[in-house]
Amino acid sequence: MKKSVFFITMLAVMGLFLVGYSPRPYSDLATYQKIPTKTRIDKLMKAGEDLFIRHLYEEARSVFKIVLDMDENNLDAKFWMAKVNNVLQAEQSERNKQALYKKWGHLTPIDKIYENWHWGPEVGHFEVRYHEAKPYPHYERKFRPRATDEEINKALTAYKKSKTADNAFELAMRYWSQRNESEAMKYYFEAVDISSDILGKDDEYMLSMISEKYEEKLAKGNASAQDYFTTGRLALIQGNSYDGVRNLIRASKMDKKLGPNVKKSIEKYVTDGYPNIVGIPAEYYSFRQAYVFDKNKDRVYMRLIIYPINKRPLIPVDTAIPVSYIENITIASKDVLYVFNKPGLDDSARLWLTLPEKEGKYPEYEVKIILDLKRSDSEYDGVELSNFGLYSDQEDNWSFIISSEFDEYEDPGLSSDYEKTENGVRIKGYNLLYSEGKGPFILFNRFNEALPSDADIWKIIENKEDEMNISLNE
């Protein structure tokens, strides 16, 4: 009897133990499914960002992909997915470089082909050069003694007579020795405008000391438009494009009269070549460009949706159009203040966009610009509408040929992905996702017929996504 009671008791205890570990009607999965979608997405985004910070990029990409599966229009997830892809692409490029070096023992590209935008096995073989290290000479900083008024006048006369950068710099340093900041900066800026080579000279801590003074003034919130202008110019001279352009833009917003000087200062900075070192491309949501023979002029319309990384106000946009072909640039969007044309890769045009400040974590900019092109008498004269600057999986990367229905042309080496003729206008679209960035080559002499007067080019470029997707899916 005692054994029976003991056996029954043990069965009861085991039953209770098993019940405690059996699936509950409100399990974690059930609770998770009841959490609002927004909360779930927020938790996933935090997890993905944490994985990215810890350099676990593949895992982070998987998390952001889950978010996009839940909400395909989630802007934060798109941003982080782009960042992850960018890092992974850079890592793959490094692996390719190491493999090429191991195979060939070289690392300087010989071949100039489109794939050079990324390091891949198709680039070719490379050369590497070596040189002996040179000892760094000890440099002893010297300071000018305080200049007399007579020395100032003598330096001023020499500058007015010759107008050279060296004489302007010497005059600035004489004023600086007297701690006359306004006159010192005036002639220092003039020296830089004459020749940027003057930046290599020792300014005796002038730039850093004056910059600190103005930055303190800006931080207190009592700076004038002229203060922002001076601070902006100082920042650009010191290679800080972010603060430099931003403060120049603020100066022109506070005082419209400073607008021409602001534009001149930013253009000078771009022309001198410093942005090649500090320029950071924007993240694209959409890139669309179209060749149009409009009003007896060869034109390229560009419409981009971009999100500047860290809200940078100076953004480079690379094109496949030769820099010398661009005759004029028209801005057709309030989201762009200035555009400067400068040589990029192999003398193709690199357009530098100056953007106004916008509020928000990820401000969106709609860029609309029109490039007027030069046409020569050569039968082979033309331009290529390629774009290799986007991620390889960027779907909204299109080039168009928009022409009169009487002008018929197709790139013999590239088939269009979309075509339509309506109201006397022929539209051909090339989705560059499928051609790895390669776009059609336009021969100018094939286009001579004017478009109908009511043709809205921007509307054609912007509003064809649904129709094009249908066409491609078919």
C-alpha positions in Angstrom: 0.0 0.0 0.0 2.8 2.3 0.9 4.5 1.6 -2.3 1.3 2.4 -4.3 0.9 5.7 -2.5 4.5 6.6 -3.1 4.2 5.7 -6.8 1.0 7.8 -7.2 2.6 10.7 -5.4 5.7 10.7 -7.7 3.4 10.6 -10.8 1.6 13.7 -9.6 4.8 15.6 -8.9 6.2 14.6 -12.4 2.9 15.7 -13.9 3.1 19.1 -12.3 6.7 19.4 -13.4 5.9 18.7 -17.0 2.9 21.1 -16.9 5.3 23.8 -15.8 7.4 23.3 -18.9 4.6 22.7 -21.4 3.7 25.4 -24.0 1.6 28.1 -22.3 -1.4 29.6 -24.1 0.5 33.0 -23.9 4.0 32.0 -25.0 6.7 34.5 -26.0 5.9 34.0 -29.7 2.2 34.8 -29.0 3.2 37.9 -27.0 5.6 39.0 -29.8 2.8 38.7 -32.4 0.7 41.0 -30.3 3.3 43.8 -30.2 2.5 46.6 -32.6 4.4 46.5 -35.9 6.1 49.8 -35.2 7.5 48.6 -31.9 8.8 45.4 -33.5 10.5 47.5 -36.2 12.0 49.8 -33.6 13.5 46.9 -31.7 14.9 45.3 -34.9 16.4 48.6 -36.0 18.2 49.0 -32.7 19.5 45.5 -33.0 20.6 46.1 -36.6 22.4 49.3 -35.7 24.1 47.6 -32.8 25.4 44.8 -35.1 26.7 47.4 -37.5 28.6 49.2 -34.8 30.2 45.9 -33.8 31.2 45.3 -37.4 28.9 42.3 -37.8 27.7 43.6 -41.2 26.3 40.4 -42.7 24.1 39.9 -39.6 23.1 43.6 -39.7 22.0 43.2 -43.3 19.8 40.3 -42.4 18.1 42.3 -39.7 17.5 45.3 -41.9 16.2 43.0 -44.6 13.6 41.7 -42.2 12.5 45.3 -41.4 12.2 46.0 -45.2 10.1 42.9 -45.6 7.8 44.2 -42.9 7.8 47.8 -44.2 9.3 48.2 -47.7 9.2 52.0 -47.4 11.0 52.3 -44.1 13.5 55.1 -44.7 15.8 54.3 -41.8 16.2 50.7 -42.9 17.0 51.8 -46.4 19.7 54.1 -45.1 21.3 51.4 -42.9 21.0 48.8 -45.7 22.9 51.2 -48.0 25.6 51.7 -45.4 26.0 48.0 -44.9 26.2 47.3 -48.6 28.8 50.1 -49.0 31.0 48.6 -46.2 30.6 45.0 -47.6 31.5 46.3 -51.1 34.6 48.0 -49.8 35.7 44.9 -47.9 35.2 42.8 -51.1 37.3 45.4 -53.0 40.1 45.0 -50.5 40.0 41.2 -50.8 40.1 41.6 -54.6 43.1 43.9 -54.3 44.9 41.5 -52.1 44.2 38.6 -54.5 45.5 40.7 -57.4 48.6 41.7 -55.6 49.3 38.0 -54.6 48.8 37.0 -58.3 50.6 39.8 -60.1 52.7 41.6 -57.4 51.4 44.9 -58.6 48.8 47.5 -57.4 48.6 50.4 -59.9 45.9 50.0 -62.6 47.0 50.0 -66.2 43.7 49.4 -67.9 41.2 52.2 -67.9 37.8 50.5 -68.0 34.5 51.0 -66.3 35.1 48.3 -63.8 37.8 50.4 -62.2 35.1 52.0 -60.1 35.5 48.9 -57.9 38.4 46.5 -57.5 37.6 43.3 -59.3 39.4 40.4 -61.0 38.5 41.9 -64.4 40.5 45.1 -63.8 43.8 43.7 -65.1 47.4 43.6 -63.8 49.1 46.3 -61.8 52.4 48.0 -61.1 53.9 49.2 -57.8 56.7 51.7 -57.3 59.0 52.0 -54.3 61.2 54.8 -53.0 63.6 55.3 -50.2 62.2 57.1 -47.1 63.4 60.6 -46.7 64.3 62.0 -43.2 61.9 64.6 -42.0 63.8 67.9 -41.5 63.2 69.7 -38.2 61.4 72.9 -38.8 61.9 75.8 -36.6 59.0 78.2 -36.4 59.8 81.9 -36.7 57.7 84.9 -35.8 57.9 88.4 -37.2 58.5 91.2 -34.8 55.8 93.9 -34.6 55.8 95.9 -37.8 56.0 99.6 -37.8 53.6 101.8 -39.7 56.3 102.6 -42.2 56.8 98.9 -42.9 53.1 98.5 -43.3 53.0 101.3 -45.9 56.0 99.9 -47.7 54.3 96.4 -47.9 51.0 98.0 -49.0 52.8 100.0 -51.8 54.5 96.8 -53.0 51.3 94.9 -53.2 49.4 97.6 -55.0 52.2 97.8 -57.5 52.5 94.1 -58.3 49.2 92.4 -57.0 51.0 89.1 -56.4 50.0 86.5 -53.9 53.4 86.7 -52.1 53.1 90.5 -51.6 49.5 90.2 -50.4 50.6 87.5 -47.9 53.5 89.6 -46.7 51.1 92.5 -46.1 48.7 90.3 -44.2 51.5 89.1 -42.0 52.7 92.6 -41.3 49.1 93.5 -40.1 49.0 90.3 -38.1 52.2 91.3 -36.3 50.3 94.3 -35.0 47.3 92.0 -34.3 45.1 94.0 -36.7 42.9 91.0 -37.5 40.5 92.6 -40.0 43.2 93.9 -42.3 45.3 90.8 -41.8 42.4 88.5 -42.9 41.4 90.9 -45.8 44.8 90.6 -47.4 45.3 86.9 -46.5 42.0 86.1 -48.4 43.2 88.2 -51.3 46.5 86.3 -51.4 44.6 82.9 -51.4 42.3 84.2 -54.2 45.3 85.0 -56.3 47.0 81.7 -55.7 46.1 78.9 -53.4 49.7 77.9 -53.2 50.0 80.6 -50.5 48.4 78.1 -48.1 51.7 76.3 -47.8 53.3 79.3 -46.1 53.6 79.6 -42.3 50.8 82.0 -41.1 52.2 82.1 -37.6 49.1 80.6 -36.0 46.9 83.3 -37.5 44.2 81.1 -38.9 43.8 78.9 -35.9 43.7 81.8 -33.4 41.2 83.8 -35.4 39.1 80.7 -36.1 38.8 79.9 -32.4 37.7 83.5 -31.7 35.0 83.4 -34.3 33.8 79.9 -33.4 33.3 81.1 -29.8 31.3 84.0 -31.1 29.1 81.7 -33.2 28.6 79.4 -30.2 27.2 82.3 -28.1 24.6 83.0 -30.8 25.5 86.7 -31.4 27.3 86.4 -34.7 26.5 88.6 -37.7 26.3 87.6 -41.3 29.8 88.8 -41.9 31.0 86.7 -39.0 29.5 83.6 -40.6 31.0 84.6 -43.9 34.5 85.0 -42.4 34.2 81.8 -40.4 33.1 79.9 -43.5 36.0 81.1 -45.5 38.5 80.2 -42.8 37.0 76.7 -42.5 37.3 76.2 -46.3 40.9 77.3 -46.3 41.6 74.8 -43.5 40.0 72.0 -45.5 36.7 71.8 -43.5 34.1 71.7 -46.2 31.3 70.8 -43.9 31.5 73.8 -41.5 32.8 76.1 -44.3 30.0 75.7 -46.7 27.4 75.5 -44.0 28.5 78.8 -42.5 28.7 80.5 -45.9 25.2 79.4 -46.7 24.0 80.8 -43.3 25.8 84.1 -44.1 24.0 84.5 -47.5 20.6 83.6 -45.8 21.1 86.3 -43.2 22.3 88.9 -45.8 21.3 88.4 -49.4 24.0 90.9 -50.5 26.7 88.3 -49.5 25.2 85.8 -52.0 27.7 86.6 -54.9 30.7 86.4 -52.5 29.4 83.2 -51.0 29.1 81.6 -54.5 32.5 82.8 -55.5 34.1 81.4 -52.3 32.6 78.0 -52.7 33.5 77.9 -56.4 37.0 78.8 -55.6 37.2 76.0 -53.1 35.9 73.5 -55.6 38.1 74.7 -58.4 41.3 74.5 -56.3 40.8 70.8 -56.0 40.5 70.3 -52.2 37.1 68.6 -52.4 38.8 65.6 -54.1 40.1 64.7 -50.6 37.1 65.6 -48.5 34.1 65.2 -50.8 31.6 62.4 -49.7 28.9 61.2 -52.2 25.3 61.3 -51.1 23.1 58.2 -50.8 20.8 58.0 -53.7 17.1 57.0 -53.6 16.6 57.8 -57.3 18.8 58.7 -60.2 17.3 59.6 -63.6 18.8 61.4 -66.5 17.5 62.1 -70.0 19.0 63.4 -73.3 16.6 65.8 -75.1 17.0 67.8 -78.3 15.0 70.8 -77.0 14.7 74.3 -78.5 17.6 73.6 -81.0 19.8 72.6 -78.1 21.3 69.3 -76.9 20.4 69.0 -73.3 20.7 66.5 -70.4 18.0 66.7 -67.7 19.0 65.2 -64.4 16.6 64.5 -61.6 18.0 62.9 -58.4 16.6 62.1 -55.0 19.5 62.1 -52.5 20.1 62.0 -48.8 23.5 63.6 -47.9 25.6 61.6 -45.5 25.8 63.5 -42.2 23.9 66.4 -43.8 26.9 67.4 -45.8 26.2 70.6 -47.8 28.7 70.0 -50.6 28.0 66.8 -52.7 29.8 65.4 -55.7 27.8 63.8 -58.5 29.8 61.9 -61.2 28.7 61.8 -64.8 30.0 60.2 -68.0 29.7 63.5 -69.9 33.1 65.1 -70.8 33.6 68.2 -68.7 34.3 70.4 -71.8 30.9 69.5 -73.3 28.9 71.3 -70.6 28.2 74.8 -71.8 25.8 75.9 -69.1 24.0 74.5 -66.1 20.4 75.6 -65.1 19.1 74.8 -61.6 15.4 73.8 -61.7 15.0 72.9 -58.0 14.9 74.9 -54.8 16.8 72.1 -53.1 20.0 73.2 -54.9 21.8 76.5 -54.4 24.8 76.2 -56.7 26.2 73.7 -59.2 29.9 73.7 -60.2 31.3 71.7 -63.1 34.8 70.2 -62.5 36.8 67.3 -64.1 36.3 63.9 -62.4 37.5 60.5 -63.6 39.1 60.7 -67.1 38.0 64.3 -67.5 34.3 63.4 -67.2 32.2 66.0 -65.5 31.9 65.9 -61.7 29.1 68.2 -60.6 29.4 69.7 -57.1 26.1 70.5 -55.6 25.7 73.1 -52.9 22.6 72.3 -50.8 20.7 74.4 -48.3 20.2 73.3 -44.7 17.1 71.2 -43.9 15.6 70.0 -40.7 15.1 66.3 -39.9 17.3 63.3 -39.2 17.5 62.3 -42.9 16.6 65.3 -45.0 15.6 64.5 -48.6 16.7 66.6 -51.5 15.2 66.6 -54.9 17.9 67.7 -57.4 16.8 69.0 -60.8 19.4 70.5 -63.1 19.6 71.0 -66.9 23.0 70.7 -68.7 23.3 72.6 -72.0 25.8 70.7 -74.2 28.0 71.8 -77.1 27.6 70.2 -80.5 30.4 70.0 -83.1 30.2 69.2 -86.8 31.7 65.7 -86.3 29.4 62.8 -87.2 30.8 60.9 -84.2 30.1 63.7 -81.7 28.0 62.7 -78.8 27.8 61.8 -75.1 27.2 58.6 -73.0 24.4 58.4 -70.5 26.0 55.9 -68.1 26.0 56.0 -64.4 28.4 53.8 -62.4 28.2 55.7 -59.1 25.3 53.8 -57.6 25.1 50.5 -55.8 24.8 47.5 -58.1 21.4 46.7 -56.8 19.9 50.2 -57.1 16.7 49.7 -59.1 15.8 53.3 -59.7 18.8 54.1 -61.9 17.6 55.2 -65.4 18.7 56.9 -68.5 16.2 58.2 -71.2 16.3 59.4 -74.7 13.4 61.8 -75.3 12.9 62.9 -78.8 10.5 63.8 -81.6 8.8 60.8 -83.1 10.5 61.7 -86.3 14.0 61.2 -84.8 14.7 57.4 -84.6 17.8 56.2 -82.8 18.9 53.2 -80.8 22.3 52.5 -79.4 23.5 49.4 -81.4 25.2 47.9 -78.4 22.4 48.4 -75.9 18.7 47.6 -76.1 16.1 49.8 -74.4 14.1 48.4 -71.5 11.1 50.7 -72.0 9.7 52.4 -75.1 6.6 54.5 -75.7 5.5 57.1 -78.3 2.7 59.5 -77.4 1.6 63.0 -78.5 4.5 63.2 -81.0 7.2 62.3 -78.4 9.2 59.1 -78.4 10.6 57.9 -75.0 13.2 55.2 -74.6 14.2 54.1 -71.2 17.4 52.2 -70.2 17.4 50.6 -66.7 21.1 50.8 -65.7 20.6 48.1 -63.0 20.5 45.5 -65.8 23.5 46.9 -67.7 25.7 47.4 -64.6 25.6 51.2 -65.0 26.3 51.2 -68.8 24.0 53.6 -70.6 23.2 54.5 -74.3 25.6 56.6 -76.4 23.9 59.6 -78.0 25.0 60.7 -81.5 24.1 64.4 -81.7 23.6 64.4 -85.5 20.7 61.9 -85.2 18.6 64.5 -83.5 17.3 67.5 -85.3 13.5 67.6 -84.9 12.0 69.9 -82.3 9.8 68.5 -79.6 6.1 69.4 -79.4 5.8 72.7 -77.5 3.7 71.1 -74.7 6.2 68.3 -73.9 6.8 68.3 -70.1 10.3 66.7 -69.8 10.3 66.6 -66.0 6.9 64.9 -65.9 8.1 62.3 -68.4 11.2 61.6 -66.3 9.4 61.5 -62.9 6.1 59.8 -63.5 7.0 56.7 -65.5 7.9 54.3 -62.8 4.7 52.3 -62.6 4.4 52.0 -66.4 8.1 51.0 -66.7 7.8 48.4 -64.1 4.8 46.9 -65.9 6.7 47.0 -69.2 9.8 45.3 -67.7 7.7 42.6 -65.9 5.9 41.7 -69.1 
